[in-house]
């Protein structure tokens, strides 16, 4: 799946000249946690999240500075925090370097971007620079929840064993020379040695994903045994 398959569109946005109060109202009204900031041409120029509004003078939640914290932070940091807590216009508090992606970006890359930059959503931008959607962590969860098992004809016992061993041979982490599998009436018995609990679990998951498998019995050891 690609970003275009799960993105929310159209996107609720505000202009850079909007007030902080207007942005706060927009977040509350639409029950969203962030809003992209766009220019007159609909191109994204920034983003404001709930976190950007946590320390505000209106709420009395400005970041306090003790004498030792003032020494550590420095004048520039304290000045920046003052702007964050007192600025009236969104252009003074928005994040300007926004992580974006294209509509055709695969979802696994979207997930990696979210993890790498420790963010909760990614605006989706077309080639002409237009903001066309947004993908949040929740949208990835929706893709998982709505995914159905692939429709495949259940395989025979011998076909299940062949498919399992072929799939394992494709994986760089598996030690196939230590493994064996037998299949009877859709029940897979795994035999041999897996050098780690993680590999043992991965082998079991591989078997469970094959159409026609009714049960997987894990007889694997985490110490070396002779399997042939």
N, C-alpha and C positions, 0 to 999 in steps of 0.2 A: 504494500500500500504506500501511497505517497501523501504528502502534506495536503494536497487538494482534496483527498478522500475523507479527511477528518476535520479540516479547518472550519472555524466559525466565520461565516460571511453573510451579510456585510459586517464590518467592524464598527463599533461605536468609537468615535474619535472626537477630539477637541482641537481647536487651533492654538497656536503658540501664544496668542494674546489673551487666552482665557485666564480667568482668575483661579487662584488656588481653591477658593470657596466653590466655584463652579465645578471644578474637577471633583472635589469631595462629594458634591451633590450628585454628579454623574455616576460615580462609583456606587453610591448608596442606591440611587434610583434603579440602576440596571443590575444590581447585585453582581458586580464584577470586581476584580481585585487590581486591575490595571487598565490604563487607557492610553493608546498611542496618540502622539501629538503630530499633526500633519500641517503642511503649508497649504497655501491657496490652491495648489495644483494636485492635492491629494497625496503628496509624497511624505513619507514618514520622516520627521526631524527629531523625534525624541519619544520618550515613554515615561509615564508617571505611575508608580505603584502605591499600594497602601503603605508600604514601608517608607516611602518618601514623605508621608504625611504623619508619621508616628510622633515626631518631636516638633510640635507646633505651639506657637505662643498663644493662639486662641484657646487651646485646650490646657495650657499650663504644663505642657509636657516637654519643654525645651530641655536639651541635654545639659545636666549640671556639670560644672567644672570645679573641682577642688583645687587647691593651690598646686599640689603635686601633679594633678592631671593637666593643669594649664602648662606646666613645664614640659611634660611629655608631648602634649599635642602640638604646641607651638601656635603662634599668632595666626598663620595662614589657615590651619585646620579650624581654629575657633571662629575665624571670620566666615569660613565656608559653612560651618554649622549654623551660624547666625542667619545667613542667607536662607538656608533650608527651613529655618523655623519662623522667619519673619517676612519672606518675600511674598508679595501680593500676586505676582504673575507666574503662571506655570512655566514659562520659559526660563525662569531663574532657578527652578528646582528639578526640572526634568533631567533624565539621563539622556545624553546626546549620542553616545556611542551605542547604538541599538544592534543587538544580534538579530539578524533576519535570515530568512531562507526563501528559496524559490518554491512555487507550487508543486514542481515535480520532484522535490527532495524526498527521498525514501524515509519512511518513518524511523528506521533504525538510526539514521543520521540526525534526525530531529531529536531523538532520545539522547544521543551522544552530545549534542549541542546543549541541551538542557542541563545535563550532568556536568559537562565541562565548565560551563559558565555559571553554574549554580543559580539558574533562573527558573521561573515557573511557566513562562510562555514565550513564544517566538512569533513575531509578526511575519506574515507571508507576503512577499513583494514580487510583483511581476517584472518582466524584463524592462518595461518602460518606467520602472520606479514606483508604479502605483501600488498602494496597499490594497491587497485583495482578500486578506483573511488573517486569522490568527490561530495558532495551535497552542493549547495549554496542556499541562500534564494530564488533566482530566480527560482531554480528548484522546490521549493515548490509552487511558484506561477504558474508555468507551469502545475503542477498537478491539481491545482484548476481550471485553465482555460480550461484544456482538459477533465475534468470530466463531463460526461454526466449524465443526470437524470436517475435513475434506471428504467429499463423497467418493469413496472408492469401494470397489467390490472386495469383500472379504477374501483373503488369500488362503490357499491350502497350507497345511503344516509345512510342507517342503518349501513352498514359496515364501512363507513367513521367515523361515530360517535363512534362506538365501538373501532375502531383502534385509534382514537384520545384520547379517555378517557384511554384506556389501555396504550398508550405511555406516557401520563401525569402521570399515577400512578407509572411508573418506575422511574420517576425523583425525586431525593431527595429534590429539591428546590421548588417543586410545592405544593400548598395547595389545593388539589383536592376537599376537602369538601366545599370549597368556590366557586367552579366552576360548570358551566353547559354549554352544547352546543346543539344546534339544527341544523339539516342539511336538506336542501330542494333543490333539483335540483343541487347538488354540491356546494351550498352556505352555508358556516358555519357561524352561529351566536354564538358568545361567550358571555356568561352571567355570572354575579356574581361579585366576588371581588378578586383583585390581590393586595397584600400589597405593591408592589413596581412597578415602571415603568419598571424595568428590567424583573420582572416575567411576567408582562403583555405582553411585547414584545416577551418573550420566548414562551409563550403560543400561541401567534399568529403565530410565526415562525413554531412551531410544527404542527399547523393545515395546514399551507400553504404547508408543505412538503409531505402531504398525497396525493397519486395518486387519481385523480378524483375531487379534490377540485378546484373549479373555482374562488371562491372569499371568503374572510374571513371578516366578519363584527365584529369589536371589540366593544362590549357594556360594557366592564368591567369597574368597578369602582375601585378607589384606596382608598375607604373608605368602611368599612364593610356594606354588605347588606345581607338580608336573601334570600337564593337561594333554599330552600327546605321547 
